[in-house]
Amino acid sequence: MKSKNIVKLLSLAMVGGLVFAACKKDKNEEVVPAQIKALTQKGWKVKDITVPQAGDGSKDSSILKACAADDSLAFSMTGSYEFSDGTTKCDSTILFYSKGNWSYDLAKDSILLGATTPAKRLSWKVLKLNDTMLQVKYIDSLVPAKKITKTISFKH
């Protein structure tokens, strides 16, 4: 009688162990941070581009041209990005880099862009990121003597 109970108990323990082992996460499964999920889920449309207002740095002035309002930015999960003109084209140097590689620095909450067209490296400080809005700030140094802080807002 005791041996039957021991066999049943050992069988139950083995089955329980197998069930527990089957429920463990795959160690090769990568956890994708929420920031990367939000960035890569859809393309981002330019909503506004601002710079500090001349004479009053506490206020911003919009420098978004009407022809850039339908431009978009897409981040891929493979680490590339592409900035595309919409149907209305304009000659603009506000976002002159059109494609390249990107990564997300979680420690600094920044998007790092490695543009290939033309070759340039940028760091965008993320101010706001959720399912509907991305807002970044960066220093534009096309002309080193005239560094301008720009804030770009994107929407889905």
C-alpha positions as CSV (number, residue, x, y, z in Angstrom):
1,M,0.0,0.0,0.0
2,K,2.8,2.4,0.9
3,S,4.7,1.6,-2.3
4,K,1.5,2.5,-4.4
5,N,1.2,5.8,-2.6
6,I,4.9,6.6,-3.1
7,V,4.6,5.7,-6.8
8,K,1.5,8.0,-7.1
9,L,3.3,10.8,-5.3
10,L,6.4,10.5,-7.5
11,S,4.3,10.4,-10.6
12,L,2.4,13.4,-9.5
13,A,5.7,15.3,-8.7
14,M,7.1,14.3,-12.2
15,V,4.0,15.5,-14.0
16,G,4.0,18.8,-12.0
17,G,7.6,19.3,-12.8
18,L,7.0,18.8,-16.5
19,V,4.1,21.2,-16.5
20,F,6.1,23.8,-14.6
21,A,9.1,23.4,-17.1
22,A,6.7,23.7,-20.0
23,C,5.4,27.1,-18.7
24,K,8.8,28.7,-18.4
25,K,9.7,31.4,-20.9
26,D,12.0,30.6,-23.7
27,K,15.4,32.1,-22.7
28,N,16.0,33.1,-26.4
29,E,12.8,35.1,-26.4
30,E,13.8,38.8,-26.4
31,V,11.7,41.3,-24.4
32,V,11.1,44.4,-26.5
33,P,11.0,47.7,-24.4
34,A,7.8,49.7,-24.6
35,Q,9.6,52.6,-26.2
36,I,10.7,50.5,-29.1
37,K,7.3,49.0,-29.5
38,A,5.7,52.5,-29.6
39,L,8.3,53.8,-32.1
40,T,8.0,50.9,-34.5
41,Q,4.3,50.2,-34.5
42,K,3.3,52.7,-37.2
43,G,4.7,55.6,-39.2
44,W,5.0,59.0,-37.6
45,K,3.7,62.2,-39.3
46,V,5.3,65.5,-38.6
47,K,3.0,67.6,-36.5
48,D,5.2,70.6,-35.6
49,I,8.8,71.8,-35.5
50,T,9.7,74.6,-33.1
51,V,12.7,76.6,-32.0
52,P,13.0,79.0,-29.1
53,Q,11.4,82.4,-29.9
54,A,13.9,85.2,-30.6
55,G,14.0,87.5,-27.6
56,D,12.1,85.1,-25.3
57,G,13.6,81.7,-25.0
58,S,10.8,80.5,-22.8
59,K,8.4,80.5,-25.7
60,D,8.6,78.6,-29.0
61,S,8.1,79.6,-32.6
62,S,6.9,77.1,-35.2
63,I,9.2,76.7,-38.2
64,L,7.1,73.9,-39.8
65,K,6.5,74.7,-43.5
66,A,3.1,73.7,-44.8
67,C,4.7,71.5,-47.4
68,A,6.3,69.4,-44.7
69,A,3.1,68.7,-42.7
70,D,2.5,65.5,-44.6
71,D,6.1,64.2,-44.2
72,S,6.6,61.0,-42.3
73,L,9.2,59.0,-40.3
74,A,9.2,55.2,-40.0
75,F,11.3,53.2,-37.6
76,S,11.8,49.5,-38.3
77,M,12.4,46.7,-35.7
78,T,15.5,45.8,-37.7
79,G,17.2,49.1,-36.7
80,S,16.7,51.2,-39.9
81,Y,14.6,54.4,-40.3
82,E,13.3,56.3,-43.3
83,F,12.1,59.9,-43.5
84,S,9.8,60.4,-46.4
85,D,8.4,63.4,-48.1
86,G,4.6,63.4,-48.4
87,T,2.8,64.3,-51.6
88,T,3.7,67.9,-51.2
89,K,7.4,68.4,-51.7
90,C,9.4,71.3,-50.4
91,D,13.0,72.3,-50.3
92,S,13.9,72.1,-46.7
93,T,16.9,71.5,-44.5
94,I,14.9,71.1,-41.3
95,L,15.1,67.2,-41.7
96,F,17.7,66.8,-44.4
97,Y,18.7,63.2,-43.5
98,S,16.4,60.8,-45.2
99,K,17.5,57.3,-44.1
100,G,19.9,55.4,-41.9
101,N,20.1,53.3,-38.8
102,W,18.7,54.0,-35.4
103,S,18.9,52.7,-31.8
104,Y,17.3,53.6,-28.5
105,D,19.4,54.6,-25.5
106,L,17.2,53.6,-22.6
107,A,19.5,55.1,-20.0
108,K,19.4,58.5,-21.6
109,D,15.9,58.2,-23.1
110,S,17.3,59.2,-26.5
111,I,16.9,58.0,-30.1
112,L,20.3,57.7,-31.8
113,L,20.2,58.3,-35.5
114,G,23.1,57.2,-37.8
115,A,22.1,58.9,-41.1
116,T,23.5,57.5,-44.3
117,T,21.9,60.1,-46.6
118,P,24.0,62.3,-45.9
119,A,26.3,60.8,-43.4
120,K,25.6,62.3,-39.9
121,R,25.0,61.2,-36.3
122,L,22.3,62.7,-34.2
123,S,20.8,62.2,-30.8
124,W,17.2,63.1,-30.2
125,K,16.2,63.5,-26.5
126,V,12.7,62.0,-26.1
127,L,10.4,64.4,-24.3
128,K,7.2,62.4,-24.9
129,L,6.5,59.0,-26.4
130,N,3.2,57.2,-26.3
131,D,0.9,55.4,-28.7
132,T,-0.1,58.6,-30.5
133,M,2.7,61.2,-30.0
134,L,6.4,61.4,-30.2
135,Q,8.2,64.6,-29.2
136,V,11.9,65.0,-29.4
137,K,14.5,67.8,-28.8
138,Y,17.9,68.1,-30.4
139,I,20.6,70.6,-31.2
140,D,20.9,71.3,-34.9
141,S,24.4,72.1,-35.8
142,L,24.4,72.4,-39.5
143,V,26.3,75.7,-39.0
144,P,28.5,75.2,-35.9
145,A,28.4,78.9,-35.1
146,K,24.6,78.9,-35.1
147,K,23.5,75.9,-33.0
148,I,19.7,75.8,-32.7
149,T,17.6,73.7,-30.3
150,K,14.7,72.2,-32.2
151,T,11.7,70.4,-30.9
152,I,9.9,68.1,-33.3
153,S,6.5,66.7,-32.6
154,F,5.1,63.7,-34.5
155,K,1.7,62.0,-34.4
156,H,0.2,58.8,-35.7
